[in-house]
């Protein structure tokens, strides 16, 4: 049986906007790495979708921003 992570259930850590002091991680976010953020990190974060245009096609990549720079480093070490 898995233990319940109270930070995931009772804290609203994913923000709808990105404050200026947040640190951007350069590694692309996946479903697995997003789950890792919820389970292993405790601070607030923001998910940003980068959209680039190549001729007529749009490509979206998602990257996380972290309030705690140490959590950004942990994410980079785990997923880069």
C-alpha positions as CSV (number, residue, x, y, z in Angstrom):
1,X,0.0,0.0,0.0
2,X,1.3,3.4,-0.9
3,X,1.5,6.2,1.6
4,X,-0.6,9.3,1.0
5,X,1.6,12.4,0.3
6,X,-0.2,15.2,2.2
7,X,1.6,17.9,0.3
8,X,0.0,16.6,-2.9
9,X,-3.5,16.4,-1.5
10,X,-3.8,19.5,0.7
11,X,-1.5,22.1,-0.8
12,X,-2.2,24.0,-4.0
13,X,1.4,24.1,-5.3
14,X,0.9,24.4,-9.0
15,X,0.4,28.0,-9.9
16,X,-1.5,29.5,-12.9
17,X,1.1,32.2,-13.4
18,X,4.8,32.4,-13.1
19,X,6.3,34.9,-10.7
20,X,9.6,36.6,-11.7
21,X,11.6,34.9,-8.9
22,X,10.9,31.4,-10.1
23,X,13.7,29.3,-11.6
24,X,13.2,27.7,-15.1
25,X,14.3,24.1,-15.6
26,X,15.5,23.4,-19.2
27,X,14.5,19.7,-19.3
28,X,11.2,19.0,-21.0
29,X,8.4,17.9,-18.8
30,X,6.8,14.5,-19.2
31,X,3.9,12.8,-17.4
32,X,6.3,10.8,-15.4
33,X,8.5,13.8,-14.4
34,X,5.4,15.8,-13.5
35,X,4.3,13.1,-11.1
36,X,7.9,13.2,-9.7
37,X,7.5,16.9,-9.0
38,X,4.2,16.3,-7.1
39,X,5.7,13.5,-5.1
40,X,9.3,14.6,-4.5
41,X,9.2,18.4,-4.3
42,X,7.4,20.5,-1.6
43,X,7.6,24.0,-3.0
44,X,5.4,25.8,-5.5
45,X,5.9,25.4,-9.2
46,X,4.6,26.6,-12.6
47,X,4.2,24.6,-15.8
48,X,4.8,26.6,-19.0
49,X,4.2,25.4,-22.5
50,X,6.7,26.7,-25.1
51,X,5.1,27.0,-28.6
52,X,7.4,27.3,-31.6
53,X,6.3,27.6,-35.2
54,X,8.0,25.8,-38.1
55,X,6.3,26.8,-41.3
56,X,2.6,25.9,-40.7
57,X,3.0,23.5,-37.8
58,X,3.1,24.4,-34.1
59,X,5.3,22.4,-31.7
60,X,4.6,22.5,-28.0
61,X,7.1,21.6,-25.3
62,X,6.4,22.0,-21.6
63,X,9.0,23.0,-19.0
64,X,8.6,23.6,-15.2
65,X,9.6,26.6,-13.2
66,X,10.3,26.2,-9.5
67,X,10.1,28.7,-6.6
68,X,13.0,26.9,-4.9
69,X,16.2,26.9,-7.0
70,X,17.3,23.7,-5.2
71,X,14.2,21.9,-6.5
72,X,15.0,23.0,-10.0
73,X,18.5,21.5,-9.6
74,X,17.1,18.3,-8.3
75,X,14.7,18.1,-11.2
76,X,17.5,18.7,-13.7
77,X,19.7,16.0,-12.1
78,X,16.9,13.5,-12.1
79,X,15.4,14.1,-15.6
80,X,18.1,15.6,-17.8
